[in-house]
Amino acid sequence: MRALLASLLLAGLLWGCAAAIPKPGQDQAWQALASRYPLGQGYRLQQRVTLLALGKEYPMLAALAMSPQGRWRMQASSEMGGLLFDMLGDTASAQVLRAPQGMGDKPLLLGLAKDLRALYLGGPRQGLSLELAGDGGFSLEDQAWHYRLEVEDLKLSPGPPPAAAFKPPVAR
């Protein structure tokens, strides 16, 4: 019985450690991604994104505005054009301006906003796995929140976005 419990404990420890060990090539993948998006000059980026979570696929179109100082705004809409979420942030924080109906701010702030900062500002963090695709796209797996993003760049426009991109909408 003790041997069985020890084996189960060891298997659990090894499973946990294996999840924390980055996949080979992660440093190179993050460096390649950082060189793709030139923070120093700012940019606007349009992407096709598929969120895979809970066994379902959620296709969307995303627009990211990134200032040279690291201030960002991400909006995602359904393929039919309805706004799904709108977030505003910088290198240290984020706020949700709009969340999908029935979803609180927490999954967006604790999951997606942190992942966006890692992708476009800060580089790798524990629990994220990045894979680059040959067509210029990439996929990101967040092991803590149990989702995967498959991303295809549609258009990258270098240069600072207009200041209005970073202003929250005025309540009416």
Secondary structure, DSSP 8 states (H G I E B T S, - for coil): -HHHHHHHHHHHHHHHHHHHS--TTHHHHHHHHHHHS-GGG-EEEEEEEEEEETTEEEEEEEEEEE-TTS-EEEEEE-TTS-EEEEEEE-SS-EEEEE--TT--SHIIIIIIIHHHHIIIII---TTEEEEE-TTS-EEEEETTTTEEEEEEEEEEEES---GGGGS-----
